[in-house]
Amino acid sequence: DVNCNPDLASNKLSLDEIRDSLIRQEDTIVFCLIERAKFPLNPKLYHRNHGFTGSLVEFIVRETEAIQAKAGRYENPEENAFFPEHLPRPLVHPHKYPKVLHPSGASINMNKPIWDFYFNKFLPLLVADGDDGNYAATAASDLACLQALSRRIHCGKYVAEVKFRDAPHEYEPPIRSQERDSLMKLLTFEAVEEMVRKRVEKKARVFGQEVTLNNTIDGGKYKIDPLLAARLYDEWVMPLTKEVEVEYLLRRLE
Ligand SMILES: C=C(O[C@@H]1C=C(C(=O)O)C=C[C@H]1O)C(=O)O
């Protein structure tokens, strides 16, 4: 189950359950990175000279999001578009998602910083230099990475909601005084973060190994660098998840 949106009716709004979803999403993210790393950088995708508004990758992401919006993707409160302006209406009858979040949470969209770190900082570390011309396939796998990362990071809204409900008396004073630093301290679990880093590194090792039919697993060669996967979480994914949590809590009493 990759849902962060817990089922209120069954009364299962627990931090453990949401953390299980975050753990499952690690698999998705690691596999997406492995898929993207098949292609070299393909820098032409990211240049602003293709006759579109912006780069080719922006064009592909914007158009894909428009199609997915018609299929109702952004009706799910866990989904946030990278280009939320002028999205078409869904053509399908909307599914009834349980209303778990405070309504102000809907306005939180961290996709701009996600886009920036992914393309400007992370991607050059993940892939080899070079251009093999597979622009559309490469952009599709960039989008898969971006959507998986975005979904995980925005699950911070649900994490924050549960933490608030579990301890309203602890959270209310710093929310009323809008103290970011106190909120950040309250919601941080260093031991959990350490497990996340270690598990993601191990998943990159296990999922990215060469699988052969004889028993010897090639110890040295992985499809992505396991330490880079851990660093992705350490430097960007977890800090931005916590940023979402803080932003959500700051609005929780509106
Ligand atoms: C998401 C949580 O909040 C924080 C962020 C974490 C993360 O992004 O993995 C882990 C622990 C917390 O410091 C959580 O408590 O599970």
The ligand as an ORCA input file, in Angstrom:
! r2SCAN-3c Opt
* xyz 0 1
  C       8.575     11.785      8.572
  C       8.850     11.955      9.870
  O       9.320     13.167     10.391
  C      10.707     13.474     10.348
  C      11.213     13.194      8.992
  C      11.665     11.952      8.673
  C      11.784     11.543      7.242
  O      11.640     12.404      6.371
  O      11.986     10.328      6.979
  C      11.977     11.033      9.688
  C      11.854     11.368     11.006
  C      11.455     12.720     11.434
  O      12.601     13.424     11.826
  C       8.643     10.873     10.848
  O       8.658     11.173     12.042
  O       8.424      9.721     10.414
*
